[in-house]
Amino acid sequence: EEGNDMQAVMKIEREDNDPEGSRLSVPVGARITAHDLLYATLVESANNATEALVRSTGIAEAEFVRRMNIRAGQLGMTNTRFTDVTGLGDSNTSTANDLVKLVEKTFSDSFIAEATTSKSYEIADKANGKKIRIRNTDGLIGTDLRVIGGKTGFTGKAGGNFVSRIRGIGERELIFVVLGSTDQKTRLSDTRALADWAFENYPAKPDPALPGK
């Protein structure tokens, strides 16, 4: 039942439910497909779903984190260091510039873009047939802003964080990275304020009248 097959069924173990923060509301012993666990991670920021997915690879968590850091380096994220798979630890570090590079790569993937812009999603627990409705932590979904991809994050030390790719005037797309907002709500209102300003003031093409750099 383990491997890369998106329809493979993963069993939620006790250690998967250990992380703090947001989690998929399922008991130990729940049986969820890899596809639905990935949706739970991307839509609801479910840390237990992330833990279950990592465990299902058969790779030890320390080795998985090492590979995350290698991949970050390949993407040019030179000021990023991962120390755990969920990002809950205070020792995980990155920069706005590095996160732009991550957004450019991840939100170009149609699966990730679709998942992160789903307002809600229904997950099936194959152990008992129950359905679990999850809702996106991105409150900008369904507003007049056309979010092409977005992902929230929050810890007590890091504050509210949100990365997004938004389509605006003239079908232009801009990437927004908000770090250290006061809480889960202000990370979205801060993004909204940035997007409103950027699409109104940021020229679609360089003005030939302005001196070049």
Buried (B, 14 or more C-beta within 10 A) or exposed (E): EEEEEEEBBBBBBEEBBEBEBBBBBBEEEBBBBBBBBBBBBBBBBBBBBBBBBBBBBEEEBEEBBEEBBEBBEEBBBEEBBBBBBBBBEEEBEBBBEBBBBBBEBBBEEEEBBEBBBBEEBEBBBBBEEEEBEBEBBBBBBEEEBBBBBBBBBBBEEBBBBBBBBBBBEEEBEBBBBBBEBEEBEBBBBBBBEBBEEBBEEEEEEEEEEEEEE
